[in-house]
Amino acid sequence: MSTLVEVCRIPHIVRLMGSQCLSRLPQGALSILLLVHSEIVLGSYAAAGLVVAVFSVAAAASGPLLGRMLSVFGMRIILLITVVVDSAAIALFGVLPPSPPALFAVSVVIGLFTPPILPAVRSFYPQLTPPGMSAQVFSLDSITQEVVWAVGPIIATVLLPLIGTSAAFLTLGLTGLVGGLLIAGFPLTKTFRLASSRHGLGGVLLKWPVLIAVLSSILFNASYGAAQTGVVATFAATPAFAGLVLAAFAVASVIAGTISVSFQMHRRSLAVRQIPTFVALIIATLSGDPWWLGACMAVAGLGAAPALAVMHNTISSSLRPADAAEAVGWMGSAMLSGIAIGSAAGGYMVDHFGSTSAIFLAALFSASAIALAFGALRVLPDLSLHAGPPTDTSAVPVIRLPRRRVTGGPM
């Protein structure tokens, strides 16, 4: 706990994390609210899962590009544009007619203009953090993200029956607008300039640690997306309970993340920290009892924040700040595309095999993430030896692409 207090004493850290929590709160509520609302108006979990998938894929596509644009056009202007458009689209979604094309179109806009809050804020951390504190800062940052996912589902499932669809989406839109403006008005967004990257778009993925972190995020979040769909289907008659179960997952993640701040990260940490999630999901399939599922989901949350902290610290320790913003954008894309894959596949499983099958699918995604992390031990950094932006002499494993041979000669 003393380590956590030390992190909170770093200038600007608490203010940054608090502001981004508010600005990203709609993202924590949006996927489940889109899922529940779309299932109500379209009458199918598969169709509702596709709406979430369309939103997530659009956000995944725009994430790296918006992360790169932060260094080209400046943080403040990009944040202002995306915050305003995204908030308006969220508010509009709640008053759309029950038409699949309309729902898909607006969900695309919401995804494309998802504000690049994480790339912006996480670009500041290496500059603000004293040497040796990077792992602790990213652990605390992962805890704040789980707070978003803890409060978000409760807000979504409570607002919908209490105030109705239109007011629920309007509330989310206004919350995102206020939070985004707080971030855009933060002094560092005006004075801090990211250096332009020397690589083309996507070049950061040629570094093995970055690619492994991104792929791990896709698989981990696909597991969450499938589990979320299974939970919503299990509690279809009482959506508020679905929100509480997902919140229990996130609260357990916050607790585990708080405890993990005091532990060093090693090469095996990415794999080992995900094991509780896999075990809990497998056990959850042994019974169809809703209370059993709720308890297992709470245990599954113990692997979330600790594993995500390793992923993001791996990114920060493998790239210089100029490239880290784009890489964080790719991580955001990985999260959203993972949820999209999991939600769509989970919706199909629910419609054809029942809600428990979606939980089993989530366990398979989790097992794949663990296998990937164990298989990549050789190329992952040992964060117990160095955490933070690499020095000029740091060796980061790079994927070597074959060079094209130039054929032909003078005529």
C-alpha positions in Angstrom: 0.0 0.0 0.0 3.0 2.3 0.7 4.0 1.9 -3.0 0.5 3.0 -4.1 0.8 6.1 -1.9 4.1 7.0 -3.5 2.6 6.7 -6.9 -0.3 9.0 -5.9 2.3 11.6 -4.7 3.8 12.0 -8.2 2.7 15.4 -9.6 -0.2 15.4 -12.0 -0.7 11.6 -11.9 -3.8 11.5 -9.7 -5.4 14.4 -11.7 -4.7 12.7 -15.0 -6.1 9.4 -13.9 -9.2 10.9 -12.4 -9.9 12.9 -15.5 -9.5 10.0 -17.8 -11.8 7.8 -15.6 -14.6 10.3 -16.1 -13.9 10.8 -19.8 -13.8 7.0 -20.4 -16.8 6.1 -18.2 -19.2 5.9 -21.3 -16.9 3.3 -22.8 -17.3 1.1 -19.8 -21.1 1.3 -20.1 -21.4 1.5 -23.8 -20.8 -2.1 -24.9 -23.4 -3.6 -22.6 -25.9 -0.8 -23.2 -25.6 -1.3 -26.9 -26.0 -5.0 -26.5 -29.0 -4.8 -24.2 -30.8 -2.1 -26.2 -30.1 -3.7 -29.6 -31.3 -7.1 -28.4 -34.6 -5.4 -27.2 -35.3 -3.6 -30.5 -33.9 -6.3 -32.9 -35.0 -9.4 -30.9 -31.8 -11.4 -31.4 -28.6 -11.8 -29.4 -26.7 -12.5 -32.6 -27.8 -9.3 -34.2 -27.1 -7.3 -31.0 -23.6 -8.9 -30.9 -23.1 -7.7 -34.5 -24.0 -4.1 -33.5 -21.4 -4.2 -30.7 -18.9 -5.8 -33.1 -19.5 -3.1 -35.8 -18.9 -0.4 -33.1 -15.8 -2.2 -31.8 -14.2 -2.8 -35.2 -14.7 0.8 -36.2 -13.1 2.0 -33.0 -10.3 -0.6 -33.5 -9.6 0.7 -37.0 -9.5 4.4 -35.9 -7.4 3.8 -32.7 -3.9 3.7 -34.2 -4.6 6.4 -36.7 -5.9 8.8 -34.1 -2.9 7.9 -31.9 -0.6 8.9 -34.8 -2.6 12.1 -35.4 -2.0 13.2 -31.8 1.6 13.9 -32.8 0.8 15.4 -36.2 -2.0 17.9 -35.3 -1.6 18.2 -31.6 -3.5 16.6 -28.7 -6.0 19.3 -28.0 -7.6 19.7 -31.4 -7.9 15.9 -32.0 -9.4 15.4 -28.5 -11.9 18.2 -29.0 -13.1 17.0 -32.4 -13.5 13.4 -31.4 -15.1 14.1 -28.0 -17.8 16.3 -29.5 -18.7 14.0 -32.5 -18.6 10.9 -30.4 -20.8 12.3 -27.6 -23.4 13.5 -30.1 -23.5 10.1 -31.8 -23.9 8.3 -28.5 -26.9 10.6 -27.6 -28.4 10.0 -31.1 -28.2 6.2 -30.8 -30.9 6.2 -28.2 -33.5 7.8 -30.4 -32.9 5.8 -33.6 -35.8 3.7 -35.1 -35.5 -0.1 -34.7 -33.7 -0.4 -38.1 -30.5 -2.5 -38.4 -28.9 -0.2 -41.0 -29.5 2.9 -38.8 -28.1 1.1 -35.7 -25.1 -0.1 -37.6 -24.4 3.3 -39.2 -24.4 5.3 -36.0 -22.4 2.6 -34.1 -19.7 3.0 -36.8 -19.6 6.8 -36.1 -19.4 6.1 -32.4 -16.5 3.7 -33.0 -14.6 5.9 -35.5 -14.6 8.9 -33.3 -13.9 7.2 -30.0 -11.6 9.8 -28.3 -7.9 8.7 -28.1 -7.8 9.3 -24.3 -5.5 6.4 -23.5 -2.8 7.2 -26.0 -2.8 10.9 -24.9 -2.7 10.3 -21.2 -0.3 7.3 -21.3 2.2 9.4 -23.4 2.6 11.6 -20.3 3.5 8.9 -17.9 7.1 8.2 -18.9 7.8 12.0 -18.8 6.2 12.4 -15.3 7.4 9.2 -13.7 10.6 9.0 -11.7 13.1 6.2 -12.7 12.0 2.8 -11.3 8.3 3.8 -10.8 7.0 3.0 -14.3 5.6 -0.5 -13.4 3.8 0.9 -10.4 2.3 3.8 -12.4 1.0 1.4 -15.1 -0.4 -0.9 -12.4 -2.4 2.0 -10.9 -3.5 3.1 -14.4 -4.8 -0.4 -15.0 -6.7 -0.2 -11.7 -8.4 3.1 -12.9 -9.4 1.4 -16.1 -11.1 -1.4 -14.1 -12.9 1.2 -12.1 -14.4 2.3 -15.4 -15.5 -1.3 -16.2 -16.8 -1.7 -12.6 -19.0 1.4 -12.7 -19.9 1.3 -16.4 -22.1 -1.9 -16.4 -24.0 -0.8 -13.3 -24.7 2.5 -14.9 -25.9 0.9 -18.1 -28.2 -1.7 -16.5 -29.6 0.7 -13.9 -30.2 3.7 -16.2 -31.9 1.7 -18.9 -34.9 0.5 -16.8 -35.1 3.6 -14.7 -35.0 6.5 -17.2 -35.4 4.7 -20.5 -33.3 4.3 -23.6 -33.1 7.9 -24.9 -32.2 9.4 -21.5 -29.6 6.6 -20.8 -27.7 7.2 -24.0 -28.0 11.0 -23.6 -26.6 10.7 -20.1 -23.6 8.7 -21.4 -23.1 11.3 -24.2 -23.0 14.2 -21.7 -20.7 12.3 -19.3 -18.2 11.6 -22.1 -18.4 15.3 -23.3 -17.7 16.7 -19.8 -14.9 14.2 -19.2 -13.3 14.7 -22.6 -13.3 18.5 -22.2 -11.6 18.1 -18.9 -8.8 16.2 -20.6 -8.6 18.6 -23.5 -8.4 21.5 -21.1 -5.5 19.9 -19.1 -2.4 22.1 -19.4 -0.2 19.3 -20.6 -2.4 18.7 -23.7 -1.5 22.2 -24.9 2.2 22.3 -24.0 3.3 18.7 -24.5 4.3 17.8 -28.0 5.0 14.3 -29.2 7.9 13.9 -31.6 6.9 12.5 -35.0 7.4 8.8 -35.5 10.2 7.7 -37.8 8.2 4.6 -38.8 5.2 4.1 -41.1 1.8 3.4 -39.6 1.9 -0.1 -38.1 5.7 -0.2 -38.0 5.6 -0.5 -34.2 4.0 -3.9 -34.6 7.3 -5.2 -36.0 8.7 -5.3 -32.5 8.1 -8.6 -31.0 7.1 -7.4 -27.5 4.6 -5.0 -28.9 3.0 -7.6 -31.2 2.7 -10.1 -28.4 1.1 -7.5 -26.1 -1.4 -6.5 -28.8 -2.3 -10.2 -29.6 -2.6 -11.0 -25.9 -5.0 -8.0 -25.5 -7.1 -9.3 -28.4 -7.5 -12.8 -26.9 -8.0 -11.6 -23.4 -10.7 -9.1 -24.4 -12.3 -11.7 -26.7 -12.7 -13.8 -23.6 -14.3 -10.9 -21.8 -16.6 -10.1 -24.7 -17.9 -13.7 -24.9 -18.3 -13.9 -21.1 -20.2 -10.6 -21.1 -22.6 -11.9 -23.7 -23.1 -15.1 -21.7 -23.8 -13.2 -18.6 -26.3 -10.8 -20.3 -28.1 -13.9 -21.7 -28.2 -15.7 -18.4 -29.8 -12.7 -16.7 -32.0 -11.7 -19.6 -35.0 -11.3 -17.4 -33.2 -9.1 -14.9 -30.6 -6.9 -16.7 -29.6 -5.1 -13.5 -28.2 -8.4 -12.2 -26.1 -8.8 -15.3 -24.6 -5.4 -14.6 -23.8 -6.4 -11.0 -22.1 -9.6 -12.1 -19.9 -7.7 -14.6 -19.2 -5.1 -11.9 -18.1 -7.9 -9.6 -15.6 -9.0 -12.2 -14.2 -5.5 -12.4 -14.2 -4.9 -8.6 -12.2 -8.1 -8.2 -9.9 -6.9 -10.9 -9.4 -3.6 -9.0 -8.6 -5.4 -5.8 -6.1 -7.7 -7.5 -4.5 -4.8 -9.4 -4.1 -2.9 -6.1 -2.3 -5.8 -4.6 -0.1 -6.5 -7.7 1.3 -2.9 -7.6 3.8 -4.1 -4.9 5.0 -7.1 -7.0 7.7 -7.0 -9.7 6.9 -8.0 -13.3 8.9 -10.8 -14.9 8.8 -12.5 -18.2 6.3 -15.1 -17.0 4.0 -12.5 -15.4 1.9 -12.0 -18.6 0.9 -15.7 -18.6 0.8 -16.4 -14.9 -1.5 -13.4 -14.1 -4.2 -14.6 -16.5 -4.5 -18.1 -15.0 -7.2 -17.1 -12.4 -9.4 -15.9 -15.2 -9.1 -19.1 -17.2 -9.7 -21.4 -14.2 -12.7 -19.4 -13.0 -14.3 -19.4 -16.5 -13.8 -23.2 -16.8 -15.4 -23.8 -13.4 -18.3 -21.5 -14.3 -19.4 -23.9 -17.1 -19.9 -26.7 -14.6 -23.3 -25.3 -13.5 -26.0 -23.2 -15.1 -26.9 -21.6 -11.7 -26.9 -17.8 -12.0 -25.3 -17.4 -8.5 -22.6 -19.8 -9.4 -21.9 -17.8 -12.6 -21.7 -14.6 -10.6 -19.3 -16.0 -8.1 -17.0 -17.4 -10.8 -17.0 -14.1 -12.8 -15.9 -12.3 -9.6 -12.9 -14.8 -9.3 -12.2 -14.4 -13.1 -11.7 -10.7 -12.5 -8.6 -11.4 -10.4 -6.5 -11.8 -13.5 -7.7 -8.7 -15.5 -5.9 -5.6 -14.1 -2.7 -7.4 -13.2 -2.4 -8.8 -16.7 -3.3 -5.6 -18.5 -0.7 -3.8 -16.4 2.0 -6.1 -17.8 0.8 -5.6 -21.4 0.9 -1.8 -21.2 4.2 -1.7 -19.3 5.6 -4.0 -22.0 4.6 -1.4 -24.6 6.1 1.5 -22.7 9.4 -0.4 -22.1 9.8 -1.4 -25.8 9.1 1.9 -27.5 10.2 5.5 -27.3 7.5 8.1 -26.6 7.1 9.1 -30.3 6.0 5.5 -31.1 4.3 4.7 -27.9 1.2 6.8 -28.6 0.5 4.8 -31.8 1.2 1.5 -30.0 -1.3 2.5 -27.2 -3.7 3.1 -30.0 -3.1 -0.4 -31.3 -3.7 -1.7 -27.8 -7.0 0.1 -27.7 -7.8 -1.4 -31.1 -6.9 -4.8 -29.7 -9.2 -4.4 -26.8 -12.1 -3.3 -28.9 -11.6 -5.8 -31.7 -11.2 -8.5 -29.0 -14.5 -7.5 -27.5 -16.1 -7.4 -30.9 -14.9 -10.9 -31.8 -16.0 -12.3 -28.4 -19.4 -10.5 -28.5 -20.2 -11.7 -32.0 -19.0 -15.3 -31.4 -20.7 -15.3 -28.0 -24.0 -14.1 -29.4 -23.9 -16.9 -32.0 -23.2 -19.5 -29.3 -26.1 -18.2 -27.1 -28.6 -18.3 -29.9 -27.6 -21.9 -31.0 -26.3 -23.6 -27.8 -27.4 -21.5 -24.8 -25.7 -19.0 -22.5 -23.2 -21.5 -20.9 -21.6 -22.2 -24.3 -20.6 -18.5 -24.5 -18.8 -18.9 -21.1 -17.0 -22.0 -22.4 -15.9 -20.0 -25.5 -14.6 -17.3 -23.2 -12.5 -19.9 -21.4 -11.0 -21.1 -24.8 -10.0 -17.5 -25.6 -8.4 -17.2 -22.2 -6.5 -20.4 -22.6 -5.2 -19.2 -26.0 -3.9 -15.9 -24.4 -2.0 -17.9 -21.8 -0.5 -20.2 -24.3 0.6 -17.3 -26.4 2.3 -15.6 -23.4 4.2 -18.8 -22.4 5.2 -19.4 -26.0 6.6 -15.8 -26.3 8.8 -15.8 -23.2 12.0 -15.5 -25.3 11.0 -12.2 -26.9 9.3 -10.6 -23.9 11.3 -8.1 -21.8 12.2 -8.8 -18.2 10.5 -5.8 -16.5 12.1 -6.6 -13.2 15.4 -5.5 -14.8 14.2 -2.4 -16.7 10.8 -0.7 -16.9 10.3 2.5 -18.9 11.2 3.9 -22.3 14.3 2.0 -23.7 17.7 3.7 -23.8 19.7 4.1 -26.9 21.6 0.9 -26.1 18.5 -1.2 -25.3 18.0 -4.3 -27.4 14.3 -4.9 -28.4 13.6 -8.1 -30.5 12.5 -7.0 -34.0 10.6 -9.0 -36.6 12.8 -9.2 -39.7 10.9 -9.0 -43.0 12.5 -10.5 -46.1 13.8 -7.8 -48.4 12.5 -7.8 -52.0 15.1 -8.7 -54.5 15.4 -6.4 -57.5 15.6 -8.3 -60.7 16.5 -7.3 -64.1 19.4 -5.2 -65.4 20.2 -2.6 -68.0 18.5 -3.0 -71.3 
